[in-house]
């Protein structure tokens, strides 16, 4: 029996990926990358950057020339390779393995990592030259310079230097507020002024020197933020940040067409029943799509968490996984606190996103290639910082907003944590009881919403907050609670796009569950508007909202792949005084 290909979740080695796994082919971007000698590619964490590093390492390694067809024969670049293929000695580093500590510990751990990487390099190319002189080097920079000396004296091919997560440990210093250590690593004094050489800056200077004398042919660095690169100043001021290059946006990440092709291949190879393929694609789109790194660009899926979902999907033998949010993608709230600078400002910011659904007004030109830590932590740069962390992407030319349900759920977690709500466990238990009744007994969506209202909204949210709220808060936080309790039974979407517009909340039953889908429209009234219109307790809902909800249901029912009964409800929230739930049809 032929072995089926695997989902490459956690697989970052290109040879293993090509040999054993499904492959989404992004090799065509290699041609574009060659237009820049020193590209720096920035993306949020867990976005597939490490796979690109491995792809480049295998493509350019002179030692792998005889294996080129095996490694790239079925890819775009393999059918039309560039002249630079297999023409470098590849030297790789992964700074995500360097743990922070005291300044002395950081330097020691960094040196150990560089030594191990250089030793692996010299073993790999042992037949090309005598590398024994490298062993005596006592610092990271001297190791690199020793390697360069051998390359020059032995007339070897130049280095292709790949550094994955170049800023990982420096970012840890930044988010934890360890400014003195960060400054020292980058060669600055306590005020941030350049004063001396540091082990980190000296390391990068060795590559800059190599680019000048030809012992280093090309470099490729990945990371999350450009601030360390800028703060290194003369250490490596030749790096070119390329993540805003329109022709390289898809280097890491998946397009809609790639996801559809990939999922189709999985169904075909494993022989899964295709009746739920539309639901699987809807899950992927709702939770992992929406990363638009330029205003007019095609939105991208986060490739790593797509693979996480599809790995679980295959493990579930073609059934939708119950867990749809990979906790590993969560950005530490410490970043949010540090960026906002004060607890009050952090809470104010997150309230804007959760309670009112506000985006951030931006000017695209402010996303400059490089900027230091001082600018990064300025108040007016806050939305751009969220962009680099993957918490916001372009909604239009001048607006950043939250890309998908995974990140929306993350913001609700921030909201809860920053608000320091009391009785959190009691509220969760009350909601779970209502969710259990809905899923396994004869409970209703109205009872579930009542539990949410009483134990999450009414008991926690201060009265003054309701004056600034809108529907966004209720659809976002209600969906977040449902994601915690009901993903075994339902898939969820907010602002689902139909031919009639965007419905607020949609719960789609997973195959075999046997209950109807639920479509809910929210209508919000301030206390003043509710009292004036005598909304609370009225017998009939707003007619316009009802008509809108029914139009959404008709649009859903017209979908060729739709096979579920659809229940419709309208919720009218009246400030902090109460709410009306109306089952429409």
C-alpha positions as CSV (number, residue, x, y, z in Angstrom):
1,X,0.0,0.0,0.0
2,X,1.3,3.4,-1.0
3,X,2.1,5.7,2.0
4,X,-0.1,8.7,2.2
5,X,1.5,12.1,2.4
6,X,1.4,13.8,5.8
7,X,0.3,17.3,6.9
8,X,3.6,19.2,7.5
9,X,2.6,20.6,10.9
10,X,5.9,21.0,12.8
11,X,7.9,19.9,9.7
12,X,10.4,22.7,8.9
13,X,13.1,20.6,7.0
14,X,12.6,21.0,3.3
15,X,13.9,17.5,2.4
16,X,11.5,15.9,4.8
17,X,8.7,18.0,3.6
18,X,9.3,17.2,-0.1
19,X,9.8,13.5,0.7
20,X,6.8,12.9,3.1
21,X,4.3,15.7,3.1
22,X,1.9,17.7,1.1
23,X,3.7,20.7,-0.4
24,X,2.2,24.2,-1.2
25,X,4.7,25.4,-3.7
26,X,6.1,28.9,-3.1
27,X,9.4,28.3,-4.7
28,X,8.7,30.8,-7.5
29,X,9.5,33.6,-5.0
30,X,13.1,32.5,-5.0
31,X,13.6,34.4,-8.4
32,X,12.2,37.6,-6.9
33,X,14.4,37.2,-3.7
34,X,17.5,37.1,-5.9
35,X,16.9,40.7,-6.9
36,X,18.0,41.7,-3.3
37,X,21.4,40.5,-1.9
38,X,20.5,41.0,1.7
39,X,16.7,40.6,2.2
40,X,15.2,40.7,5.7
41,X,11.7,39.2,5.7
42,X,9.4,40.0,8.6
43,X,6.2,38.2,9.5
44,X,4.3,37.5,12.8
45,X,5.2,34.4,14.7
46,X,4.2,31.0,13.4
47,X,3.7,32.2,9.8
48,X,5.9,29.6,8.1
49,X,9.2,31.6,8.0
50,X,11.3,28.7,9.0
51,X,10.2,26.5,6.1
52,X,11.3,29.3,3.7
53,X,14.7,29.3,5.4
54,X,15.1,25.6,4.9
55,X,13.9,25.9,1.3
56,X,16.6,28.4,0.5
57,X,19.2,26.4,2.3
58,X,18.5,23.3,0.2
59,X,18.2,25.3,-3.0
60,X,21.6,27.1,-2.7
61,X,23.7,24.5,-1.0
62,X,26.6,23.5,-3.3
63,X,26.7,20.1,-1.6
64,X,23.1,19.3,-2.7
65,X,23.7,19.8,-6.4
66,X,23.3,16.1,-7.1
67,X,20.0,16.0,-5.3
68,X,18.4,19.0,-7.0
69,X,15.8,17.0,-9.0
70,X,14.9,15.0,-5.8
71,X,14.4,18.2,-3.8
72,X,13.0,20.6,-6.4
73,X,12.1,18.6,-9.5
74,X,8.4,18.9,-9.0
75,X,8.4,22.5,-8.1
76,X,8.1,25.8,-10.0
77,X,11.8,26.7,-9.5
78,X,12.9,23.2,-10.3
79,X,11.3,23.4,-13.7
80,X,13.2,26.7,-14.4
81,X,16.1,27.2,-11.9
82,X,18.2,30.3,-11.5
83,X,21.9,30.3,-12.3
84,X,22.7,30.7,-8.6
85,X,21.2,27.3,-7.6
86,X,23.6,25.1,-5.7
87,X,26.4,27.7,-5.8
88,X,27.0,28.7,-2.1
89,X,28.2,27.3,1.2
90,X,25.2,27.7,3.4
91,X,25.6,28.8,7.0
92,X,22.4,28.7,9.1
93,X,21.4,30.0,12.5
94,X,18.2,29.9,14.5
95,X,18.2,32.5,17.3
96,X,14.9,31.3,18.7
97,X,17.0,28.8,20.6
98,X,18.9,31.5,22.4
99,X,17.4,32.0,25.9
100,X,17.6,35.3,27.8
101,X,19.1,35.7,31.2
102,X,21.7,38.1,32.5
103,X,23.8,39.9,29.9
104,X,26.7,37.5,30.5
105,X,24.4,34.5,30.1
106,X,22.9,35.9,26.9
107,X,26.4,36.3,25.4
108,X,27.4,32.9,26.5
109,X,24.3,31.2,25.1
110,X,24.6,33.1,21.9
111,X,28.2,32.1,21.5
112,X,27.4,28.5,22.2
113,X,24.7,28.5,19.5
114,X,27.0,30.1,17.0
115,X,29.7,27.7,17.8
116,X,27.4,24.7,17.3
117,X,26.1,26.1,14.0
118,X,29.6,26.8,12.7
119,X,30.8,23.3,13.8
120,X,27.9,21.8,11.9
121,X,28.9,23.9,8.9
122,X,32.5,22.8,9.0
123,X,31.6,19.2,9.2
124,X,29.2,19.5,6.3
125,X,31.9,21.0,4.1
126,X,34.9,19.1,5.6
127,X,36.0,17.7,2.3
128,X,36.3,21.2,0.7
129,X,38.9,22.7,3.1
130,X,40.8,22.4,6.4
131,X,38.6,24.3,8.9
132,X,40.7,23.6,12.0
133,X,41.6,27.2,12.4
134,X,38.0,28.0,13.2
135,X,38.0,25.9,16.3
136,X,40.3,28.3,18.2
137,X,38.0,31.3,17.8
138,X,36.6,32.5,21.1
139,X,33.8,34.8,20.1
140,X,31.0,34.6,17.6
141,X,32.4,37.3,15.4
142,X,35.8,35.7,15.3
143,X,34.3,32.3,14.4
144,X,32.7,33.9,11.3
145,X,35.8,35.8,10.4
146,X,37.8,32.5,10.7
147,X,35.3,30.8,8.3
148,X,35.7,33.8,5.9
149,X,39.5,33.5,6.0
150,X,39.4,29.8,5.0
151,X,36.9,30.6,2.2
152,X,39.2,33.3,0.9
153,X,42.4,31.3,1.2
154,X,40.9,28.1,-0.3
155,X,39.0,30.0,-3.1
156,X,35.7,28.4,-2.0
157,X,32.2,29.4,-3.1
158,X,30.9,32.3,-0.9
159,X,28.6,32.0,2.1
160,X,24.9,32.2,1.9
161,X,24.0,33.2,5.5
162,X,20.5,32.4,6.8
163,X,19.4,33.6,10.2
164,X,15.9,32.5,11.3
165,X,14.3,34.7,14.0
166,X,17.1,37.1,14.1
167,X,15.4,39.2,16.8
168,X,13.8,36.5,18.9
169,X,15.8,37.0,22.1
170,X,16.1,40.7,21.7
171,X,12.3,40.9,21.5
172,X,12.1,39.0,24.7
173,X,14.2,41.7,26.3
174,X,12.1,44.4,24.8
175,X,8.7,43.0,25.9
176,X,10.0,42.3,29.5
177,X,11.2,45.9,29.8
178,X,14.8,45.0,30.2
179,X,16.1,48.1,28.4
180,X,19.6,48.1,29.9
181,X,20.3,44.6,28.6
182,X,18.7,45.4,25.2
183,X,20.8,48.5,24.8
184,X,24.0,46.6,25.8
185,X,23.3,43.8,23.3
186,X,22.8,46.4,20.5
187,X,25.9,48.4,21.6
188,X,24.1,51.4,23.2
189,X,24.3,53.1,26.6
190,X,21.4,53.5,29.0
191,X,20.1,56.4,27.0
192,X,20.2,54.5,23.8
193,X,23.2,56.3,22.3
194,X,25.7,54.3,20.4
195,X,28.8,53.9,22.6
196,X,30.6,50.6,22.0
197,X,30.9,47.4,20.2
198,X,28.8,44.5,21.5
199,X,29.1,40.8,20.8
200,X,25.8,41.0,18.8
201,X,26.9,44.0,16.7
202,X,30.3,42.5,16.1
203,X,28.7,39.3,14.8
204,X,26.7,41.1,12.2
205,X,29.6,43.3,11.3
206,X,31.5,40.2,10.2
207,X,28.9,39.4,7.6
208,X,28.9,43.0,6.4
209,X,32.6,42.8,5.9
210,X,32.1,39.5,4.1
211,X,29.7,41.1,1.7
212,X,32.4,43.7,0.9
213,X,35.2,41.2,0.2
214,X,33.1,38.6,-1.5
215,X,33.4,35.8,1.1
216,X,29.7,36.3,1.9
217,X,27.6,36.2,-1.3
218,X,24.1,36.7,0.1
219,X,22.2,36.8,3.4
220,X,18.6,36.1,4.3
221,X,17.2,37.0,7.7
222,X,13.7,36.4,9.2
223,X,12.2,38.0,12.2
224,X,9.1,39.7,13.5
225,X,10.2,43.4,14.0
226,X,12.6,45.7,12.3
227,X,13.6,47.5,15.5
228,X,16.7,45.4,16.4
229,X,18.0,45.7,12.9
230,X,17.8,49.5,13.1
231,X,19.2,49.6,16.7
232,X,22.2,47.7,15.5
233,X,22.9,50.7,13.3
234,X,26.3,50.2,11.6
235,X,26.4,46.5,12.7
236,X,24.3,45.6,9.6
237,X,23.0,48.6,7.9
238,X,23.0,46.9,4.5
239,X,20.0,44.7,5.2
240,X,17.0,45.4,3.0
241,X,13.6,44.8,4.6
242,X,11.4,43.2,1.9
243,X,8.2,42.3,3.6
244,X,6.4,45.2,2.0
245,X,7.6,44.3,-1.4
246,X,4.4,43.5,-3.4
247,X,6.1,40.7,-5.3
248,X,7.1,38.9,-2.1
249,X,3.9,39.1,0.1
250,X,3.1,35.5,-0.5
251,X,6.5,34.1,0.3
252,X,5.2,32.9,3.7
253,X,1.5,32.1,3.9
254,X,-1.2,30.6,1.7
255,X,-3.5,32.2,-0.8
256,X,-7.2,31.2,-1.2
257,X,-6.4,29.2,-4.3
258,X,-3.6,27.4,-2.6
259,X,-5.8,26.4,0.3
260,X,-8.5,25.1,-1.9
261,X,-6.1,23.0,-3.9
262,X,-4.3,21.8,-0.8
263,X,-7.6,20.7,0.9
264,X,-8.8,19.1,-2.3
265,X,-5.6,17.0,-2.5
266,X,-6.0,15.9,1.1
267,X,-9.6,14.7,0.5
268,X,-8.5,12.9,-2.7
269,X,-5.5,11.2,-1.1
270,X,-7.2,10.1,2.1
271,X,-10.6,9.2,0.4
272,X,-12.6,11.4,2.8
273,X,-16.3,12.0,2.3
274,X,-16.4,15.4,0.5
275,X,-19.8,16.3,2.0
276,X,-18.1,18.5,4.6
277,X,-15.4,20.1,2.4
278,X,-17.3,23.5,2.3
279,X,-17.5,23.5,6.1
280,X,-13.7,22.7,6.4
281,X,-12.9,25.5,4.0
282,X,-15.2,27.9,5.9
283,X,-13.4,27.0,9.2
284,X,-10.0,27.7,7.6
285,X,-11.2,31.0,6.2
286,X,-12.9,32.2,9.4
287,X,-10.0,31.5,11.7
288,X,-6.8,31.7,9.7
289,X,-7.4,34.0,6.7
290,X,-7.5,37.8,6.4
291,X,-3.9,38.8,6.8
292,X,-3.6,41.6,4.3
293,X,-0.1,43.1,4.5
294,X,-0.8,45.8,2.0
295,X,-4.2,47.5,1.3
296,X,-4.7,46.2,-2.2
297,X,-3.1,42.8,-1.6
298,X,-4.8,39.5,-1.6
299,X,-5.4,38.4,2.0
300,X,-3.3,35.4,3.2
301,X,-3.8,32.5,5.4
302,X,-1.4,31.8,8.3
303,X,0.2,28.7,6.9
304,X,1.4,27.2,10.2
305,X,-2.0,27.3,11.9
306,X,-3.7,26.1,8.7
307,X,-1.4,23.0,8.9
308,X,-2.3,22.6,12.6
309,X,-6.0,22.5,11.8
310,X,-5.5,20.1,8.8
311,X,-3.2,17.9,10.9
312,X,-6.1,17.5,13.4
313,X,-8.5,17.1,10.6
314,X,-6.6,14.1,9.2
315,X,-6.2,12.7,12.7
316,X,-10.0,12.9,13.1
317,X,-10.3,10.9,9.9
318,X,-12.0,13.7,7.9
319,X,-14.1,15.2,10.6
320,X,-13.9,18.8,11.5
321,X,-11.7,19.2,14.6
322,X,-13.3,20.3,17.8
323,X,-10.4,22.7,18.6
324,X,-9.9,25.4,16.0
325,X,-7.6,27.8,17.8
326,X,-4.0,27.0,18.1
327,X,-2.9,28.5,21.5
328,X,0.7,28.7,20.2
329,X,-0.2,31.6,17.9
330,X,-1.2,33.7,20.9
331,X,0.8,36.9,21.2
332,X,1.9,37.5,24.8
333,X,-0.3,40.2,26.5
334,X,3.0,41.5,27.7
335,X,3.5,43.0,24.3
336,X,0.2,44.8,24.5
337,X,0.9,46.1,27.9
338,X,4.4,47.4,26.9
339,X,3.2,49.0,23.7
340,X,0.3,50.8,25.5
341,X,2.8,51.9,28.2
342,X,0.2,52.2,31.0
343,X,-2.5,49.7,32.2
344,X,-5.1,52.4,31.7
345,X,-4.0,53.0,28.1
346,X,-3.9,49.2,27.4
347,X,-7.4,48.7,28.7
348,X,-8.7,51.8,26.7
349,X,-7.1,50.4,23.5
350,X,-8.5,46.9,23.9
351,X,-12.0,48.3,24.8
352,X,-12.0,50.2,21.5
353,X,-11.4,47.0,19.6
354,X,-13.8,44.8,21.6
355,X,-16.6,47.0,22.7
356,X,-16.9,49.2,19.6
357,X,-15.1,47.2,16.9
358,X,-12.9,50.2,16.0
359,X,-10.1,49.9,13.6
360,X,-7.1,52.1,13.6
361,X,-6.6,55.0,11.1
362,X,-3.1,54.8,9.6
363,X,-0.9,56.2,6.9
364,X,0.7,53.5,4.9
365,X,4.0,55.4,4.4
366,X,4.5,55.2,8.2
367,X,5.4,51.5,7.8
368,X,8.9,52.5,7.0
369,X,11.5,49.8,6.4
370,X,13.4,50.4,9.7
371,X,12.7,52.1,13.0
372,X,14.3,51.8,16.4
373,X,12.7,50.9,19.7
374,X,12.1,54.5,20.7
375,X,9.7,55.1,17.7
376,X,8.2,51.6,18.0
377,X,7.0,52.4,21.6
378,X,5.7,55.9,20.8
379,X,1.9,56.3,21.2
380,X,1.2,57.3,17.7
381,X,3.0,54.2,16.4
382,X,0.8,51.8,18.4
383,X,-1.4,50.5,15.5
384,X,1.7,49.9,13.3
385,X,3.3,47.9,16.1
386,X,0.1,45.7,16.2
387,X,0.5,45.3,12.4
388,X,4.0,43.9,12.8
389,X,2.8,41.5,15.5
390,X,0.1,40.2,13.3
391,X,-2.8,41.5,15.5
392,X,-4.0,43.9,12.8
393,X,-3.8,44.1,9.0
394,X,-5.1,46.3,6.3
395,X,-8.9,46.6,6.0
396,X,-8.6,49.4,3.4
397,X,-6.0,51.9,2.3
398,X,-6.1,53.8,5.6
399,X,-7.5,51.4,8.1
400,X,-6.0,48.5,10.1
401,X,-8.3,46.0,11.7
402,X,-8.4,42.5,13.3
403,X,-7.9,39.9,10.6
404,X,-9.9,36.8,11.7
405,X,-11.7,35.0,14.5
406,X,-8.5,33.6,16.1
407,X,-7.2,37.1,16.7
408,X,-10.7,38.4,17.7
409,X,-10.8,35.7,20.4
410,X,-7.3,36.7,21.5
411,X,-8.5,40.3,22.0
412,X,-11.4,39.1,24.1
413,X,-8.9,37.3,26.3
414,X,-6.9,40.5,26.5
415,X,-10.1,42.4,27.4
416,X,-10.9,40.0,30.2
417,X,-7.4,39.9,31.6
418,X,-6.9,43.7,31.5
419,X,-10.3,44.4,33.0
420,X,-9.5,42.1,35.9
421,X,-13.0,40.7,36.1
422,X,-14.0,39.0,39.3
423,X,-15.9,35.6,39.5
424,X,-14.5,34.5,36.2
425,X,-14.8,30.8,37.0
426,X,-18.4,31.2,38.1
427,X,-19.3,32.9,34.9
428,X,-17.6,30.3,32.8
429,X,-19.4,27.5,34.7
430,X,-22.8,29.1,34.2
431,X,-22.2,29.5,30.5
432,X,-20.9,25.9,30.1
433,X,-24.0,24.6,31.9
434,X,-26.2,26.4,29.4
435,X,-24.1,25.3,26.5
436,X,-24.3,21.7,27.7
437,X,-28.1,21.9,27.8
438,X,-28.2,23.4,24.3
439,X,-25.9,20.7,22.8
440,X,-27.0,17.6,24.7
441,X,-30.5,18.3,26.0
442,X,-33.4,20.6,25.1
443,X,-31.7,23.8,26.0
444,X,-32.2,26.9,23.8
445,X,-30.0,29.6,22.2
446,X,-32.1,32.1,24.2
447,X,-31.1,30.4,27.5
448,X,-27.5,30.4,26.3
449,X,-27.6,34.1,25.6
450,X,-29.3,34.7,28.9
451,X,-26.4,33.0,30.7
452,X,-23.9,35.0,28.8
453,X,-25.8,38.2,29.6
454,X,-26.3,37.6,33.3
455,X,-22.9,36.1,34.1
456,X,-20.6,37.8,31.6
457,X,-22.1,41.1,30.6
458,X,-24.4,42.2,33.4
459,X,-22.1,41.1,36.3
460,X,-18.9,42.4,34.8
461,X,-19.2,45.4,32.5
462,X,-19.4,48.8,34.2
463,X,-22.5,50.8,33.4
464,X,-20.6,53.7,31.8
465,X,-19.1,51.4,29.2
466,X,-22.5,50.8,27.6
467,X,-22.8,54.4,26.4
468,X,-20.0,53.8,23.9
469,X,-20.7,50.2,22.8
470,X,-22.3,48.8,19.6
471,X,-23.2,45.4,18.3
472,X,-19.6,44.5,17.8
473,X,-19.0,43.8,21.5
474,X,-21.9,41.4,21.8
475,X,-21.2,39.4,18.7
476,X,-17.5,39.3,19.5
477,X,-17.7,38.3,23.2
478,X,-20.7,35.9,22.7
479,X,-18.8,34.2,19.9
480,X,-15.7,33.9,22.0
481,X,-17.7,32.2,24.8
482,X,-19.2,29.9,22.3
483,X,-15.8,29.0,20.9
484,X,-14.7,28.0,24.4
485,X,-17.7,25.7,24.9
486,X,-19.3,24.5,21.7
487,X,-16.7,23.9,19.0
488,X,-17.3,20.1,19.3
489,X,-20.8,20.7,17.9
490,X,-20.7,23.9,15.8
491,X,-18.5,26.0,13.6
492,X,-18.8,29.7,14.1
493,X,-18.5,32.8,12.0
494,X,-19.1,36.5,12.7
495,X,-20.0,39.0,10.0
496,X,-20.4,36.1,7.6
497,X,-20.4,37.4,4.0
498,X,-23.5,36.5,2.0
499,X,-25.0,37.9,-1.2
500,X,-27.3,40.0,1.0
501,X,-24.5,41.5,3.3
502,X,-22.9,40.4,6.5
503,X,-24.8,38.6,9.2
504,X,-23.6,39.1,12.8
505,X,-23.4,35.6,14.1
506,X,-23.7,32.2,12.5
507,X,-23.4,28.8,14.2
508,X,-23.2,25.9,11.7
509,X,-23.7,22.4,13.1
510,X,-20.9,19.9,12.4
511,X,-21.9,16.8,10.4
512,X,-23.7,14.2,12.4
513,X,-24.7,16.6,15.2
514,X,-28.3,16.9,13.9
515,X,-29.4,20.3,15.2
516,X,-30.2,23.4,13.1
517,X,-27.9,26.2,12.2
518,X,-28.4,29.4,14.1
519,X,-28.3,32.9,12.6
520,X,-28.5,35.8,15.0
521,X,-28.7,39.5,14.3
522,X,-27.8,42.0,17.1
523,X,-29.3,45.4,17.5
524,X,-28.0,47.8,20.1
525,X,-29.7,50.7,21.8
526,X,-28.2,53.0,24.3
527,X,-30.1,53.3,27.6
528,X,-31.5,56.7,26.4
529,X,-32.6,55.3,23.0
530,X,-34.1,52.2,24.5
531,X,-36.1,54.2,27.0
532,X,-37.2,56.7,24.4
533,X,-38.3,54.0,22.0
534,X,-39.7,51.8,24.8
535,X,-37.7,48.9,23.5
536,X,-37.1,46.7,26.5
537,X,-39.9,44.2,27.0
538,X,-41.7,45.0,23.8
539,X,-43.5,42.2,22.0
540,X,-42.0,42.6,18.5
541,X,-38.5,43.2,17.2
542,X,-37.3,46.0,14.9
543,X,-38.9,45.2,11.5
544,X,-35.9,46.3,9.5
545,X,-33.5,44.0,11.5
546,X,-35.9,41.1,11.1
547,X,-36.1,41.6,7.3
548,X,-32.3,41.8,7.1
549,X,-31.9,38.5,9.1
550,X,-34.4,36.7,6.9
551,X,-32.6,37.9,3.8
552,X,-29.4,36.5,5.2
553,X,-31.1,33.2,5.7
554,X,-32.4,33.1,2.1
555,X,-28.9,33.8,0.9
556,X,-27.5,31.0,2.9
557,X,-30.1,28.6,1.8
558,X,-29.3,29.3,-1.9
559,X,-25.8,28.1,-1.4
560,X,-25.4,24.8,-3.5
561,X,-23.5,23.1,-0.7
562,X,-25.9,24.2,2.1
563,X,-28.0,21.4,3.7
564,X,-28.9,22.6,7.1
565,X,-32.1,24.0,8.6
566,X,-31.5,27.6,9.6
567,X,-33.1,29.1,12.7
568,X,-33.1,32.9,13.0
569,X,-33.2,35.1,16.0
570,X,-32.8,38.9,16.7
571,X,-31.3,40.2,19.9
572,X,-32.1,43.7,21.0
573,X,-29.7,44.9,23.7
574,X,-30.8,47.9,25.7
575,X,-27.7,49.4,27.2
576,X,-27.1,47.8,30.5
577,X,-30.7,47.5,31.5
578,X,-31.6,44.3,29.7
579,X,-32.2,42.6,26.3
580,X,-34.9,41.2,24.2
581,X,-34.4,37.8,22.4
582,X,-36.8,37.1,19.6
583,X,-36.9,33.7,17.8
584,X,-38.1,34.7,14.3
585,X,-38.4,31.5,12.4
